Amino acid sequence: MEPKMGPYKLAETAVFLSSKIYPNSPDEAVAFLEAAKKKLKNTAQDVPADCILSTQIGSALLHKKDFPAVKTLLEETEKKLRGIDDVTLAHPQFYELSSEYYRLEGTHAEYFHEALKYLGCANLEKLSSEEKRVKAERLAIAAILGEGVYSFGELLVHPIAQALQNPKYDWLLKSLEAFNYGDQKAFERLKGQWASQIPESVKLQKEMSEKLRLMAIVEMGFKRPPHDRDLSFDEIAQITQVAGDQVELLLMRGLSLKLIRGDIDEVARVFHMTWVKPRILNMDQISNLTNNMREWCNDVVSMERMIQAKGSEMLAAV
């Protein structure tokens, strides 16, 4: 490697050579890449190249399943990336490593969030159809099994989800749609495939059911017009398919997760919803929201006309 190489070229060359010379020798690959890092200058311009080399070192460490070392390296590299204003070539490589680390660790939520960051800065045109399909499959599973993950719309509207549009994998796409709407009946028809394809899901049935029910309440909030956000316990029980005495606990769970806001009237057995967590909507949901806004605008116009018509009477009464 020439000393006069630019930092990016140096990093790219070192990464390429390490993978070719030491494909099955992670320790030697790490030593080679560390030597390349020493050729970089301690300047802001060299930080992205340093991160690229660090990420490749992390890949070698992950190959030998040295998870503690990979975690430390990810934390150090992330701090450096935060100091960079623009998205660089180092970012997609870093998020690909971090997502793979969390996937192998079995932490679905962390994998989901890191993989989405990867999709946000990577050039998907460079991925093969099979690579897109694998990433879409893993993301769908992580979204549904991941604790605290409720942003299904973000994945559904992403082009990567199109990789699941085939008979073999469309059950995952249908599962995402079911969770996005909180449609328990739709997901019930897919449970058999989950049990056979994803054995881990059998142990997480309780968590998955709760997530579906919470998303059903969120969807109720989006569908209702602004002036009609009072949800009776009976209505919630019917939509979420829980016993009447479990509704309040479900609402408290949604409030604690900051998915919804409002007041619980235990006497009247009504939930006064004032807010639902913002999320990315599909076209059907946007259409419903548009109708709600149109209805609200009509109400405003009606009120304006009433004030104009009765304005003089109101002033005289004052």
N, C-alpha and C positions, 0 to 999 in steps of 0.2 A: 504494500500500500504506500502510495507516494505521500511524502509529508506535505506537498503543496496541494493536495486534494482539498476541495471544499468540505465543510463538516457533513453536509447531507450525503455527498458522494462517498466520503469515507465510511459513514455509517451503513449506507446501502451495500457497499462493497464488502464490508466486514460481515454483515448479516448474511449475504449471499455465500461468501466463502465458508463461513462457519457451518452453514447447513449442508454444504457440499462435502467439506473435508471431514467434519465430525458429526455425521447424521445420527450415530448411535453412541456417541461419547459426550454426554452432557458436561462433564467436568472439564474436558479439554476445550469444548466449545465456550464455556464460561471464561476460561483463562484467556482464550483467543480474543473474545469480545472485551474483556477487561483491559487487555493490552491496547486495543483500538481506542477505548475510552480515554486512555492516558494521552493519546495524541491530540485530543481536543483541547481547545483553550477555554479557560474559565470566563467566557463572555456570554452575553445574552443571546448572541447569534448562534452559539453552539449548543444551547439548551435543548432544542428539538432533536438534534442529532444524538445528544447524550441520552435523551429519553428513548429514542429508537433502539439504541444499543442496550439500554437497561431493560427494555421490554423483551428483547431477544434473549437476554440473560435470564429473565423471568421464565420465558418459554422453556429454556433448557432446564431450569430448576424444577419446573412443573413436570417436565418429562421424567425426572427422577423422583417425583412426588415429594419434593422438599417443600411442603406447604407453608411452614413457618417462615422460611426464607423468602418465598414468593410473596407472602403477605407483607413482610417488611419492605421488600423492594417496591411493591405496588404503592404503599403509603408514601415512600420517599419520592417516587416518580410522579405521583399525583400532585404533590406539593410543588414540584417544578413546573408541571403543566399548568397549574393555576396561575403561575406568574406570566404565562404567555397569553397575549390578548387575542391572537387569531387562532383559527383551527389549522393545525399543521399536519404533516404526514405522520407525526408521532401519535396523534390522538386516536385514529382508528385502530392502530396497532396496540396501543395501550388498553383501549376498551375491549378489544378482542381477547387480550390476555386476561384482563380482570374478570370478564364474563365467563371465560373458560375456567378460571380458578374457582369462582363461586359455583359453577355447574358441577365440577368435580367434588367440591365440598358438600354439595347437596343442599345448598341454600337457594331455594327457588326465587324468592323475592329479590335478593341481591343480584342474582343472575339476570333476572328480567330487566331490572333498571340499568345495569351495565350494558346488556345487549342492546337495549334501545338507544343508549348513547352511541354505541358502535354504529347502529343503523343511521343515526343522525349525522355522522361525519364520514362514513365510508362510501366509496363508489361501488354501488351494487352491480353495475354493469360488468365489473371485473369478476363477479362471482358466477359460477356455473349454475345451471338449473338445479342440480342436486344439492349444491351448497346452500342455495336459497331455500330449498325445501327443508333441509335439515335445520337451518336456523329458524325458519317459521314454525316448524314442529316443536322445537325446544322452547321457543318463546311462548307458544300457545299453552303448552303443558305448565310452564313456569307461572304464567299469568293466572291460571286456574288453581294451581296448588300453592302458589306463593302466599305467605302470610302478609296481609296488609295490602295486597295488590287489588285495586279496583278500577284500574284504567284500561279496560278492555277495548274501548273505542280507539285508543291511540294505536293499538296493534291492528285492529280491523281495517282502519283507513290507510294503513301503510302498504305500499306496493308489495312488500315481502309476503303479505298474507295471501296474495294471489297464487303463491307456490303451493298452497293447500287446496286449490280448486281442481281436485281430481278425485275419482271415486275411492281411492285408497286412503286419502287423508282428509276428505271433506268433513268427516265426523268431528275433527278438531275445529274446523272453521264453524261448524254448526254449534259446537260447544261454546266457543267464544261469543257467538251471537246470543246464545241462551243466557249466558252470564251477563252480557251487556244489558239485556232487557230484564234480567231476573226471572226468566221464564223457566219455572221448575218442571212443567210438563214436557217442554222440549228437551230438557236435559235428562229427564227420566228415561226417554227413549234411547239415550246414548250411554247409559250407565254400563250396559253389558260390554261395550267396546272399551270403556275406560278400565273396567275390571280385568279384561283379558290383555289389553295392550299396555296398561300402566298399572301394574300390581300395587304400587305404592298408594294409589288413590283409594284403595279399599280401606286403608287405615285412616284416611283423611275425609271420610264421608261426612262426619259431623261438621268439620270446618267448611267443606264445600257447600253443604246445605245452608249453613249460616250466611255464607257469602252470597249465595243465590237470593236468600230472603232479604238481605240488606240491599242488594241491588234492585230488588223488586220495589222496595220502599223509595229508593232514589228515583227509579223510573216513574213511580206514582207522582212524585214531586214535579218532575219535568212535564208530565202529561196534563196535570191540573192547571187551569187558568190562574193568574195571580190572585184573583179575588176569591178563589175557592180552594184554599190550601188546608182546610180543616179535615183531617182524616180520622174517621171513626175507628175505634178499636176493632169493631166487627168487620169493617171493610179491609183493614190491614190483615186481620186474621184470615180472611178469605183469600186474599191475594198471595200472602206468604205461606199459607197452609200450616199455620201454627194454632195451638189452642188459645182461646181467648185470654187465659191467665198468663200466657207467655208473651203477649204483645208488648207489654210495658218493658219487659227485660230486653226484648229485641230492639225497641226504640232507644233504650238507654245504651245499648251496645253501639248503635249507629251514631248516637250523640258523642260517645266517648272516642269513637274513631274519626270524629269530625267529618262524617259523610253527610250529615244533616244537622240543622239547627231548628229549634222551636221549643214549644212548651207542652208538657204533658198535663192534661187535665184529667186527673184520676176520677173525679166525681162524675163528670160528663162522659168519661171514657172517650176522649178526643185528643188527637195530637195536632196542635196548631203549628204547622210547618212554616218557617220563615226563610229557609235557605237550604239549598242542596249543593254539594261539592261540585265545582265546575269540572267538566270533562269534555272530551272530544266527542262530538255527535256524528252519527251517520245521517244520510239524507232523509230517512223517515223521521228521525228525531228532530232534525232541523225543520222539517215541514210542520211537525206538531208545534214546535216552539214558535214558528212564524205565525201559525194560526192563533196561538195564545197572545202574541204581541198585537196581531190585528184586532183581536177581540178587546184587548186593553185600550188600544187607540180609539176604537169605536165608543168605548165607555167614556173616554176623556172627551171626545167630541160631543157626546150626548150631554155630559155634564156642562160643557161650555155653552151649548145651546140653551140649556135650562136656566143657567145663570143670566144669559143675555135676555131671555124671555121674561124672567122674573126679577131682573136686577133692580128695576125701579121700585117694585113692591118691597124688596129686601132693604133697600136704602131708606124707604119711607118708614119702615118698621123700626129702623135704627134711630 
